[in-house]
Amino acid sequence: MDLSGLSPVIIRAWLPKDALPQASDEADEAARKPLETLLELIPERLRQSGPFAKIKALTAVIADNHAKLAAGEVTEEDCDRKAEEDLAPALAAYDELATAMCKSPHATAGWVNALIAYNTAGVTTIVPGGALNAVDCFGANSNPLAATSKALAVFVAHVALEKTECTVVPRYMPNVFSGKSAAEGAAEWVDMQCALLGVEMLDHVIMCWWDDAVEGVVECIKALKATEKVGKVSLGGKAGSASLIAAHAAGETPASVSLPALAALTAHGAVLVAACKPLGVPVVASDVLLGGLVSSAYLGRPAPNRAGLAGTAAFQSLGCILETAGGWERFQGLLGALSATGRGVETAMVQVFIDAGMHAEVDADLTGPPPFTLGGGGG
């Protein structure tokens, strides 16, 4: 049984650098929003929101109760009035959401629209990405980390009004090569993340361990949990079967273990998958869409210039593809096979890992809605 609490598909969010520009006077914010946003985007988001769905359901129940009363099927005393009692709070929640969407300087930002679209599609777990990949290995107190956490805190606060379900899973990346105990900075990092995200505790943390041969995984997990502000801890980075087995033997079995998608279905990945299975530890295949390269847009096209992808989710993935035997030509064969399924290249790729019993982590630059659908449908 999967007790990780992770959604089947996880998004590693690459937020724009200006995700939280300086807020203007809220009183003037509605007037500054484009007309298209006010007349189309906001009404559409409201129609897809949790409060709207609840109002619709309660209204249907109330109408049904009135019909039964009119038909004499129930008496006034026997009629269930709970739906009527719940309607007022639901209407208030809807009004609060509508006001926030009109006045908040961030509620209708492009990256928020994209995250809401992922949430609507069932992707309710967010892992910070982007600049964190480059800085966290060598120090957690970085401006990119703070900016990302603050932005996601804004989103989590908003999604509580609009969708109600969303979990941010930050990544703790201790420097295992410093010669110091990797557990030393755990408490400070947890406090900082709680402050930035505006929460009292972190429900889930991914601890990225960068060398499976280096000891200290158990001590690091214990240090995170000793803060009493961390719930579940998963293993990521380059943590392998040695780290998993050590953690399990110490009674600190991770909530999940991740490995790169390029390795997940190979003989190398099979070793870790086999180690996870008897322990009931879910496997997360990371970067399933290879930073956006797994796309019909690249089918039948030459390899992009890697230098032009610097700073994007695709940069490292393209390097891995080009350095693998067969390179870009072999990758074209994969895209062709995925396209032949008729489900859409991205959807088919995500489904490969879901069907293999794994969680699929997708890197996204948040410039639009998810390029895939869950359940194997067309995309």
MOLIN-V938368 format. One record per backbone hydrogen bond with DSSP energy under -1.0 kcal/mol. CO is the residue of the C=O (numbers start at 1). NH is the residue of the N-H. Records with the same first field share a line. If there is no record, write none. Layout:
BEGIN
CO: NH + NH
END
This chain:
BEGIN
8: 360
10: 362
11: 127
12: 364
13: 129
16: 19
25: 28
26: 29
28: 32
29: 33
34: 38
35: 39
36: 40 + 41
37: 42
40: 44
41: 45
42: 46
43: 47
44: 48
46: 49
49: 53
50: 54
51: 55
52: 56
53: 57
54: 58
55: 59
56: 60
57: 61
58: 62
59: 63
60: 64
61: 65
62: 66
63: 67
64: 68
65: 69
66: 70
67: 71
68: 73
69: 72
75: 79
81: 85
82: 86
83: 87
86: 90
87: 91
88: 92
89: 93
90: 94
91: 95
92: 96
93: 97
94: 98
95: 99
96: 100
97: 101
98: 102
99: 103
100: 104
106: 109
109: 113
110: 114
111: 115
112: 116
113: 117
114: 118
115: 119
116: 120
117: 121
118: 123
119: 122
122: 124
124: 167
125: 11
126: 169
127: 13
129: 132
130: 133
131: 134 + 135
132: 136
135: 138
136: 139
140: 142
142: 146
143: 147
144: 148
145: 149
146: 150
147: 151
148: 152
149: 153
150: 154
151: 155
152: 156
153: 157
154: 158
155: 159
156: 160
158: 161 + 162
159: 163 + 164
162: 50
167: 126
170: 206
172: 208
174: 176
175: 178
181: 184
183: 186
185: 189
186: 190
187: 191
188: 192
189: 193
190: 194
191: 195
192: 196
193: 197
194: 199
202: 231
203: 232
205: 234
206: 172
207: 236
209: 238
211: 214
216: 220
217: 221
218: 222
219: 223
220: 224
221: 225
222: 226
225: 228
229: 202
232: 205
233: 255
234: 207
235: 258
236: 209 + 239
240: 244
241: 245
242: 246
243: 247
244: 248
245: 249
246: 250
247: 252
248: 251
256: 235
257: 284
259: 286
260: 263 + 264
263: 266
266: 270
269: 273
270: 274
271: 275
272: 276
273: 277
276: 281
277: 280
282: 257
283: 359
284: 259
285: 361
286: 261
287: 290
289: 292 + 294
290: 293
293: 295
295: 298
298: 301
306: 309
307: 310
309: 312
314: 318
315: 319
316: 320
317: 321
318: 322
319: 323
324: 327
326: 330
327: 331
328: 332
329: 333
330: 334
331: 335
332: 336
333: 337
334: 338
335: 339
336: 340
338: 341
339: 342
344: 348
345: 349
346: 350
347: 351
348: 352
349: 353
350: 354
351: 355
353: 358
354: 357
359: 285
360: 10
361: 288
362: 12
364: 14
END
